[in-house]
């Protein structure tokens, strides 16, 4: 059975302030609570609480050298990601795909567009990101897309509810890197 190209009807644009409420809802739905369990990117088993908030998203939207990429299909918000220009490399974060649309290639298309943007517009030679290292399935997904584990870790910000309420000890972020051609 042939499937449609997941990128065929996507439009990409920079977020504006009016997008903030919808972006917060999208990110929360992809990572927290029962709605996140429809997809495979849920963090609901390791974290409670919020993933982001309107202030945090608005800061990304308004930051110099940063872009929150909005992804729409037929005018409906389906995904987003943060891109931050950091000199020779770019940072990729706040990646979310609507849970019911996960697993069909949409995330792969968004990641490819993000890499194209930072290469073409910022001349970035590498893409960096941080992932909770306990999320082995997600780390493996990025590895299949050319990202490599660096072994560089930073502790999860326990006690800072802006990042969620951990359900277990020992959480940390690991930096993943991909060289961009």
Phi and psi restraints in degrees (value plus and minus 20) as a CYANA .aco file:
   2 UNK   PHI    -108.9   -68.9
   2 UNK   PSI     114.9   154.9
   3 UNK   PHI    -125.4   -85.4
   3 UNK   PSI     132.2   172.2
   4 UNK   PHI     -89.4   -49.4
   4 UNK   PSI     131.0   171.0
   5 UNK   PHI     -83.7   -43.7
   5 UNK   PSI     100.2   140.2
   6 UNK   PHI     -85.3   -45.3
   6 UNK   PSI     -40.9    -0.9
   7 UNK   PHI    -111.4   -71.4
   7 UNK   PSI     -26.1    13.9
   8 UNK   PHI     -75.5   -35.5
   8 UNK   PSI     -64.4   -24.4
   9 UNK   PHI    -131.7   -91.7
   9 UNK   PSI       3.2    43.2
  10 UNK   PHI    -108.0   -68.0
  10 UNK   PSI     124.0   164.0
  11 UNK   PHI    -141.6  -101.6
  11 UNK   PSI     123.2   163.2
  12 UNK   PHI    -139.7   -99.7
  12 UNK   PSI     118.0   158.0
  13 UNK   PHI    -176.4  -136.4
  13 UNK   PSI     142.9   182.9
  14 UNK   PHI     -96.7   -56.7
  14 UNK   PSI     119.2   159.2
  15 UNK   PHI     -87.5   -47.5
  15 UNK   PSI     131.3   171.3
  16 UNK   PHI    -142.1  -102.1
  16 UNK   PSI     147.3   187.3
  17 UNK   PHI     -74.1   -34.1
  17 UNK   PSI     -54.9   -14.9
  18 UNK   PHI     -86.3   -46.3
  18 UNK   PSI     -38.3     1.7
  19 UNK   PHI    -100.3   -60.3
  19 UNK   PSI     -35.2     4.8
  20 UNK   PHI     -73.3   -33.3
  20 UNK   PSI     -71.3   -31.3
  21 UNK   PHI     -78.1   -38.1
  21 UNK   PSI     -62.5   -22.5
  22 UNK   PHI     -88.1   -48.1
  22 UNK   PSI     -55.1   -15.1
  23 UNK   PHI     -89.2   -49.2
  23 UNK   PSI     -60.3   -20.3
  24 UNK   PHI     -80.5   -40.5
  24 UNK   PSI     -65.4   -25.4
  25 UNK   PHI     -81.2   -41.2
  25 UNK   PSI     -62.5   -22.5
  26 UNK   PHI     -81.9   -41.9
  26 UNK   PSI     -70.6   -30.6
  27 UNK   PHI     -81.7   -41.7
  27 UNK   PSI     -65.7   -25.7
  28 UNK   PHI     -81.2   -41.2
  28 UNK   PSI     -62.0   -22.0
  29 UNK   PHI     -86.3   -46.3
  29 UNK   PSI     -48.2    -8.2
  30 UNK   PHI    -102.3   -62.3
  30 UNK   PSI     -41.5    -1.5
  31 UNK   PHI    -142.2  -102.2
  31 UNK   PSI     -45.5    -5.5
  32 UNK   PHI    -146.0  -106.0
  32 UNK   PSI     133.1   173.1
  33 UNK   PHI      53.9    93.9
  33 UNK   PSI    -197.7  -157.7
  34 UNK   PHI     -83.6   -43.6
  34 UNK   PSI     -55.9   -15.9
  35 UNK   PHI     -80.5   -40.5
  35 UNK   PSI     -52.2   -12.2
  36 UNK   PHI     -87.7   -47.7
  36 UNK   PSI     -41.6    -1.6
  37 UNK   PHI     -91.9   -51.9
  37 UNK   PSI     -31.2     8.8
  38 UNK   PHI     -89.2   -49.2
  38 UNK   PSI     -46.1    -6.1
  39 UNK   PHI    -126.8   -86.8
  39 UNK   PSI    -194.3  -154.3
  40 UNK   PHI    -126.9   -86.9
  40 UNK   PSI     -20.9    19.1
  41 UNK   PHI    -113.2   -73.2
  41 UNK   PSI     -12.2    27.8
  42 UNK   PHI     -77.1   -37.1
  42 UNK   PSI     123.9   163.9
  43 UNK   PHI    -131.5   -91.5
  43 UNK   PSI      -9.5    30.5
  44 UNK   PHI     -80.7   -40.7
  44 UNK   PSI     -43.5    -3.5
  45 UNK   PHI    -101.3   -61.3
  45 UNK   PSI     -37.2     2.8
  46 UNK   PHI    -137.0   -97.0
  46 UNK   PSI     -36.4     3.6
  47 UNK   PHI    -161.0  -121.0
  47 UNK   PSI     118.9   158.9
  48 UNK   PHI    -127.2   -87.2
  48 UNK   PSI    -196.3  -156.3
  49 UNK   PHI      57.7    97.7
  49 UNK   PSI    -182.2  -142.2
  50 UNK   PHI    -106.1   -66.1
  50 UNK   PSI     137.8   177.8
  51 UNK   PHI    -119.6   -79.6
  51 UNK   PSI     -54.8   -14.8
  52 UNK   PHI    -175.2  -135.2
  52 UNK   PSI     159.4   199.4
  53 UNK   PHI    -166.5  -126.5
  53 UNK   PSI     147.5   187.5
  54 UNK   PHI     -76.9   -36.9
  54 UNK   PSI     -58.9   -18.9
  55 UNK   PHI     -83.1   -43.1
  55 UNK   PSI     -66.2   -26.2
  56 UNK   PHI     -82.5   -42.5
  56 UNK   PSI     -62.1   -22.1
  57 UNK   PHI     -88.0   -48.0
  57 UNK   PSI     -62.3   -22.3
  58 UNK   PHI     -82.0   -42.0
  58 UNK   PSI     -56.4   -16.4
  59 UNK   PHI     -83.5   -43.5
  59 UNK   PSI     -60.5   -20.5
  60 UNK   PHI     -86.5   -46.5
  60 UNK   PSI     -63.4   -23.4
  61 UNK   PHI     -79.5   -39.5
  61 UNK   PSI     -60.1   -20.1
  62 UNK   PHI    -112.6   -72.6
  62 UNK   PSI     -24.3    15.7
  63 UNK   PHI     -94.0   -54.0
  63 UNK   PSI     120.5   160.5
  64 UNK   PHI     -89.1   -49.1
  64 UNK   PSI     118.7   158.7
  65 UNK   PHI      54.7    94.7
  65 UNK   PSI      -4.8    35.2
  66 UNK   PHI    -151.1  -111.1
  66 UNK   PSI     130.2   170.2
  67 UNK   PHI    -161.8  -121.8
  67 UNK   PSI     110.7   150.7
  68 UNK   PHI    -120.2   -80.2
  68 UNK   PSI      88.7   128.7
  69 UNK   PHI    -102.1   -62.1
  69 UNK   PSI     101.9   141.9
  70 UNK   PHI    -116.7   -76.7
  70 UNK   PSI     114.5   154.5
  71 UNK   PHI    -139.7   -99.7
  71 UNK   PSI     103.7   143.7
  72 UNK   PHI    -143.7  -103.7
  72 UNK   PSI     129.8   169.8
  73 UNK   PHI    -146.6  -106.6
  73 UNK   PSI     100.1   140.1
  74 UNK   PHI      32.2    72.2
  74 UNK   PSI      20.7    60.7
  75 UNK   PHI      59.8    99.8
  75 UNK   PSI     -17.7    22.3
  76 UNK   PHI    -127.7   -87.7
  76 UNK   PSI     111.2   151.2
  77 UNK   PHI     -84.7   -44.7
  77 UNK   PSI     101.8   141.8
  78 UNK   PHI    -141.4  -101.4
  78 UNK   PSI     -38.6     1.4
  79 UNK   PHI    -184.3  -144.3
  79 UNK   PSI     146.8   186.8
  80 UNK   PHI    -178.6  -138.6
  80 UNK   PSI     143.9   183.9
  81 UNK   PHI    -179.8  -139.8
  81 UNK   PSI     131.3   171.3
  82 UNK   PHI    -115.9   -75.9
  82 UNK   PSI     115.9   155.9
  83 UNK   PHI    -144.1  -104.1
  83 UNK   PSI     111.8   151.8
  84 UNK   PHI    -151.2  -111.2
  84 UNK   PSI     105.2   145.2
  85 UNK   PHI     -99.7   -59.7
  85 UNK   PSI     100.7   140.7
  86 UNK   PHI    -147.8  -107.8
  86 UNK   PSI      34.6    74.6
  87 UNK   PHI      56.4    96.4
  87 UNK   PSI    -139.7   -99.7
  88 UNK   PHI     -93.3   -53.3
  88 UNK   PSI     -32.5     7.5
  89 UNK   PHI    -150.9  -110.9
  89 UNK   PSI     147.9   187.9
  90 UNK   PHI    -142.0  -102.0
  90 UNK   PSI     133.4   173.4
  91 UNK   PHI    -125.8   -85.8
  91 UNK   PSI     117.8   157.8
  92 UNK   PHI    -135.7   -95.7
  92 UNK   PSI     106.1   146.1
  93 UNK   PHI    -176.7  -136.7
  93 UNK   PSI    -192.3  -152.3
  94 UNK   PHI      23.2    63.2
  94 UNK   PSI      23.1    63.1
  95 UNK   PHI    -104.2   -64.2
  95 UNK   PSI     104.0   144.0
  96 UNK   PHI    -164.2  -124.2
  96 UNK   PSI     118.0   158.0
  97 UNK   PHI    -144.5  -104.5
  97 UNK   PSI     113.7   153.7
  98 UNK   PHI     -68.9   -28.9
  98 UNK   PSI     108.8   148.8
  99 UNK   PHI     -72.1   -32.1
  99 UNK   PSI     -63.1   -23.1
 100 UNK   PHI     -88.7   -48.7
 100 UNK   PSI     -31.5     8.5
 101 UNK   PHI    -125.7   -85.7
 101 UNK   PSI     -21.0    19.0
 102 UNK   PHI     -91.5   -51.5
 102 UNK   PSI     130.3   170.3
 103 UNK   PHI      68.9   108.9
 103 UNK   PSI     -14.1    25.9
 104 UNK   PHI    -135.9   -95.9
 104 UNK   PSI      -8.2    31.8
 105 UNK   PHI      77.5   117.5
 105 UNK   PSI     -23.7    16.3
 106 UNK   PHI     -84.0   -44.0
 106 UNK   PSI     -65.9   -25.9
 107 UNK   PHI     -80.0   -40.0
 107 UNK   PSI     -61.1   -21.1
 108 UNK   PHI     -80.9   -40.9
 108 UNK   PSI     -61.4   -21.4
 109 UNK   PHI     -87.0   -47.0
 109 UNK   PSI     -59.6   -19.6
 110 UNK   PHI     -86.7   -46.7
 110 UNK   PSI     -65.1   -25.1
 111 UNK   PHI     -80.6   -40.6
 111 UNK   PSI     -62.0   -22.0
 112 UNK   PHI     -82.8   -42.8
 112 UNK   PSI     -61.5   -21.5
 113 UNK   PHI     -86.5   -46.5
 113 UNK   PSI     -60.7   -20.7
 114 UNK   PHI     -80.0   -40.0
 114 UNK   PSI     -64.3   -24.3
 115 UNK   PHI     -84.3   -44.3
 115 UNK   PSI     -59.4   -19.4
 116 UNK   PHI     -83.1   -43.1
 116 UNK   PSI     -64.2   -24.2
 117 UNK   PHI     -81.4   -41.4
 117 UNK   PSI     -69.9   -29.9
 118 UNK   PHI     -90.0   -50.0
 118 UNK   PSI     -51.5   -11.5
 119 UNK   PHI     -89.0   -49.0
 119 UNK   PSI     -71.4   -31.4
 120 UNK   PHI     -94.7   -54.7
 120 UNK   PSI     -60.4   -20.4
 121 UNK   PHI    -113.8   -73.8
 121 UNK   PSI     -51.7   -11.7
 122 UNK   PHI    -132.3   -92.3
 122 UNK   PSI     -23.7    16.3
 123 UNK   PHI      35.3    75.3
 123 UNK   PSI      14.2    54.2
 124 UNK   PHI     -91.9   -51.9
 124 UNK   PSI     118.3   158.3
 125 UNK   PHI    -116.0   -76.0
 125 UNK   PSI     -37.3     2.7
 126 UNK   PHI    -160.9  -120.9
 126 UNK   PSI     133.2   173.2
 127 UNK   PHI    -133.2   -93.2
 127 UNK   PSI     110.6   150.6
 128 UNK   PHI    -135.2   -95.2
 128 UNK   PSI     131.1   171.1
 129 UNK   PHI    -174.2  -134.2
 129 UNK   PSI     143.7   183.7
 130 UNK   PHI    -141.7  -101.7
 130 UNK   PSI     119.6   159.6
 131 UNK   PHI    -154.2  -114.2
 131 UNK   PSI     121.9   161.9
 132 UNK   PHI     -82.3   -42.3
 132 UNK   PSI      97.9   137.9
 133 UNK   PHI     -81.7   -41.7
 133 UNK   PSI     -44.8    -4.8
 134 UNK   PHI     -89.2   -49.2
 134 UNK   PSI     -33.2     6.8
 135 UNK   PHI    -108.0   -68.0
 135 UNK   PSI      46.9    86.9
 136 UNK   PHI     -76.7   -36.7
 136 UNK   PSI     -59.9   -19.9
 137 UNK   PHI     -83.8   -43.8
 137 UNK   PSI     -59.2   -19.2
 138 UNK   PHI     -90.3   -50.3
 138 UNK   PSI     -63.9   -23.9
 139 UNK   PHI     -77.7   -37.7
 139 UNK   PSI     -63.6   -23.6
 140 UNK   PHI     -82.5   -42.5
 140 UNK   PSI     -57.9   -17.9
 141 UNK   PHI     -80.4   -40.4
 141 UNK   PSI     -65.7   -25.7
 142 UNK   PHI     -86.3   -46.3
 142 UNK   PSI     -58.4   -18.4
 143 UNK   PHI     -80.8   -40.8
 143 UNK   PSI     -57.9   -17.9
 144 UNK   PHI     -86.1   -46.1
 144 UNK   PSI     -37.1     2.9
 145 UNK   PHI    -121.8   -81.8
 145 UNK   PSI      -5.3    34.7
 146 UNK   PHI      76.9   116.9
 146 UNK   PSI     -17.8    22.2
 147 UNK   PHI    -103.7   -63.7
 147 UNK   PSI     127.5   167.5
 148 UNK   PHI    -143.0  -103.0
 148 UNK   PSI     125.4   165.4
 149 UNK   PHI     -91.7   -51.7
 149 UNK   PSI     119.2   159.2
 150 UNK   PHI    -122.9   -82.9
 150 UNK   PSI     -38.7     1.3
 151 UNK   PHI      61.1   101.1
 151 UNK   PSI     -26.2    13.8
 152 UNK   PHI    -101.5   -61.5
 152 UNK   PSI     101.4   141.4
 153 UNK   PHI    -145.0  -105.0
 153 UNK   PSI     136.0   176.0
 154 UNK   PHI    -153.0  -113.0
 154 UNK   PSI     124.9   164.9
 155 UNK   PHI     -88.6   -48.6
 155 UNK   PSI     129.4   169.4
 156 UNK   PHI     -84.9   -44.9
 156 UNK   PSI     121.8   161.8
 157 UNK   PHI     -97.0   -57.0
 157 UNK   PSI      49.9    89.9
 158 UNK   PHI     -75.1   -35.1
 158 UNK   PSI     118.5   158.5
 159 UNK   PHI      71.0   111.0
 159 UNK   PSI     -30.9     9.1
 160 UNK   PHI    -124.2   -84.2
 160 UNK   PSI      77.3   117.3
 161 UNK   PHI     -84.0   -44.0
 161 UNK   PSI     -33.4     6.6
 162 UNK   PHI     -82.0   -42.0
 162 UNK   PSI     -42.6    -2.6
 163 UNK   PHI    -124.9   -84.9
 163 UNK   PSI     -17.8    22.2
 164 UNK   PHI      92.3   132.3
 164 UNK   PSI     150.7   190.7
 165 UNK   PHI    -132.5   -92.5
 165 UNK   PSI      84.3   124.3
 166 UNK   PHI     -81.8   -41.8
 166 UNK   PSI     119.9   159.9
 167 UNK   PHI    -116.2   -76.2
 167 UNK   PSI     -22.0    18.0
 168 UNK   PHI    -174.5  -134.5
 168 UNK   PSI     143.1   183.1
 169 UNK   PHI    -104.7   -64.7
 169 UNK   PSI     144.7   184.7
 170 UNK   PHI      63.0   103.0
 170 UNK   PSI      -8.4    31.6
 171 UNK   PHI     -94.0   -54.0
 171 UNK   PSI     122.1   162.1
 172 UNK   PHI    -171.4  -131.4
 172 UNK   PSI     139.9   179.9
 173 UNK   PHI    -119.4   -79.4
 173 UNK   PSI     118.1   158.1
 174 UNK   PHI    -134.9   -94.9
 174 UNK   PSI     120.4   160.4
 175 UNK   PHI    -103.1   -63.1
 175 UNK   PSI     108.6   148.6
 176 UNK   PHI    -130.7   -90.7
 176 UNK   PSI     125.5   165.5
 177 UNK   PHI    -155.9  -115.9
 177 UNK   PSI     122.4   162.4
 178 UNK   PHI    -151.2  -111.2
 178 UNK   PSI     110.2   150.2
 179 UNK   PHI     -97.7   -57.7
 179 UNK   PSI     112.0   152.0
 180 UNK   PHI    -121.2   -81.2
 180 UNK   PSI     109.2   149.2
